Amino acid sequence: MNKLTRALIAVPATTLLVMGLTTIEAFAADGKPSGAPPEGSTGVWCVSVTGAKACFAAYGDRVWVKDTKANGAPAAGTIYDTESSVNWSRECFNRRGEDGGWVMCNFDVPEGNAGLLWAANNPFVGSEASTKIWTTIL
């Protein structure tokens, strides 16, 4: 085998090996218009920050997001695990503005994991806050 052929085989094989050692499941979605989340119910957590509110329901793995500040930036609700060997995260965006109401994303996440729910206004650069969640109703 010449050097080029070996390199063309070695690079993908090395990439698969490295990727196989670290599993990350990440998904993002634009939410669909929805009614308000069932706040106060068992297995429902909510967190607010200036400009955004997010809620997570363990039953159904649903995330709701509301934009609460008319600044032209989206709001996001993010959930991710803090303990499992399979790193996962899900992010739901509300791009409808302050008058757009609640949006909801329906995800599928591993059961029995501790995690965090984040609310963010202008994700990655704006204000954010978090609260602990559990992906199974106890």
Secondary structure per residue as TSV (DSSP state, phi and psi in degrees):
chain	resnum	aa	ss	phi	psi
A	1	M	-	360.0	138.9
A	2	N	-	-83.6	170.6
A	3	K	H	-61.6	-39.8
A	4	L	H	-63.0	-45.3
A	5	T	H	-62.4	-44.7
A	6	R	H	-61.6	-40.9
A	7	A	H	-65.7	-41.5
A	8	L	H	-65.5	-27.0
A	9	I	H	-86.0	-41.3
A	10	A	H	-68.2	-40.6
A	11	V	H	-63.7	-51.4
A	12	P	H	-62.7	-38.1
A	13	A	H	-64.1	-42.0
A	14	T	H	-65.4	-41.4
A	15	T	H	-61.0	-44.3
A	16	L	H	-63.3	-41.0
A	17	L	H	-62.5	-48.3
A	18	V	H	-64.9	-44.4
A	19	M	H	-65.3	-32.5
A	20	G	H	-67.4	-23.1
A	21	L	H	-81.0	-21.1
A	22	T	-	-127.8	116.4
A	23	T	-	-105.8	123.4
A	24	I	E	-129.7	125.1
A	25	E	E	-112.0	108.3
A	26	A	E	-127.3	134.0
A	27	F	E	-137.4	145.4
A	28	A	E	-134.5	147.3
A	29	A	E	-151.4	152.0
A	30	D	E	-83.5	129.1
A	31	G	-	-70.2	157.5
A	32	K	E	-99.9	143.8
A	33	P	E	-51.1	139.4
A	34	S	E	-151.4	164.6
A	35	G	-	-75.7	178.5
A	36	A	-	-67.3	151.5
A	37	P	-	-70.1	161.8
A	38	P	-	-80.0	63.2
A	39	E	T	-56.7	143.1
A	40	G	T	88.5	-8.6
A	41	S	S	-81.3	156.8
A	42	T	T	-61.4	134.2
A	43	G	T	79.4	17.5
A	44	V	E	-121.1	126.7
A	45	W	E	-120.5	144.6
A	46	C	E	-134.4	153.3
A	47	V	E	-146.3	143.3
A	48	S	E	-126.8	152.8
A	49	V	E	-147.3	159.5
A	50	T	T	-55.0	116.2
A	51	G	T	101.0	-10.2
A	52	A	E	-156.7	148.7
A	53	K	E	-135.9	137.8
A	54	A	E	-134.6	145.8
A	55	C	E	-134.8	151.1
A	56	F	E	-130.7	133.2
A	57	A	E	-113.0	121.1
A	58	A	T	-62.7	-39.1
A	59	Y	T	-76.1	110.5
A	60	G	T	97.9	-9.7
A	61	D	T	53.2	47.9
A	62	R	E	-102.7	143.0
A	63	V	E	-121.8	129.9
A	64	W	E	-110.6	145.2
A	65	V	E	-138.1	136.6
A	66	K	E	-128.4	130.5
A	67	D	E	-84.6	124.4
A	68	T	-	-116.5	15.0
A	69	K	S	-143.6	124.6
A	70	A	-	-80.2	82.9
A	71	N	S	-127.7	5.8
A	72	G	S	79.4	-2.0
A	73	A	-	-101.8	148.7
A	74	P	-	-73.2	164.5
A	75	A	E	-113.4	154.1
A	76	A	E	-141.7	149.2
A	77	G	E	-120.3	126.6
A	78	T	E	-124.7	134.6
A	79	I	E	-119.1	142.8
A	80	Y	E	-155.9	156.1
A	81	D	E	-80.6	157.4
A	82	T	S	-124.1	7.1
A	83	E	S	-143.8	-19.4
A	84	S	-	-85.2	166.4
A	85	S	S	-78.2	-18.3
A	86	V	S	-99.5	105.4
A	87	N	E	-72.4	124.1
A	88	W	E	-133.8	153.0
A	89	S	E	-152.7	152.1
A	90	R	E	-137.2	138.4
A	91	E	E	-132.0	131.6
A	92	C	E	-116.6	126.6
A	93	F	E	-106.3	141.2
A	94	N	E	-114.3	108.1
A	95	R	-	-107.4	15.9
A	96	R	S	-88.6	-6.1
A	97	G	-	84.4	175.2
A	98	E	G	-59.2	-37.0
A	99	D	G	-83.9	0.3
A	100	G	G	-81.1	-7.7
A	101	G	-	72.4	-160.2
A	102	W	E	-82.4	147.1
A	103	V	E	-123.8	158.8
A	104	M	E	-136.8	141.4
A	105	C	E	-119.5	136.0
A	106	N	E	-107.1	107.7
A	107	F	-	-107.7	174.0
A	108	D	-	-126.0	117.7
A	109	V	-	-125.7	156.6
A	110	P	-	-60.0	140.3
A	111	E	T	-83.2	155.5
A	112	G	T	76.4	24.6
A	113	N	-	-111.0	141.3
A	114	A	E	-81.3	148.5
A	115	G	E	-159.9	-168.3
A	116	L	E	-128.9	144.2
A	117	L	E	-110.6	125.7
A	118	W	E	-112.6	140.0
A	119	A	E	-111.0	133.8
A	120	A	E	-138.3	135.6
A	121	N	E	-103.3	126.7
A	122	N	S	57.7	68.9
A	123	P	T	-48.8	144.1
A	124	F	T	79.2	-19.1
A	125	V	T	-132.5	-18.6
A	126	G	S	-93.8	-164.6
A	127	S	-	-75.8	150.2
A	128	E	E	-152.4	155.4
A	129	A	E	-148.9	159.1
A	130	S	E	-139.4	163.8
A	131	T	E	-145.5	155.1
A	132	K	E	-76.0	145.3
A	133	I	E	-133.0	169.7
A	134	W	E	-134.2	134.0
A	135	T	S	-84.9	3.6
A	136	T	S	-131.5	138.8
A	137	I	-	-75.5	124.7
A	138	L	-	-89.5	360.0
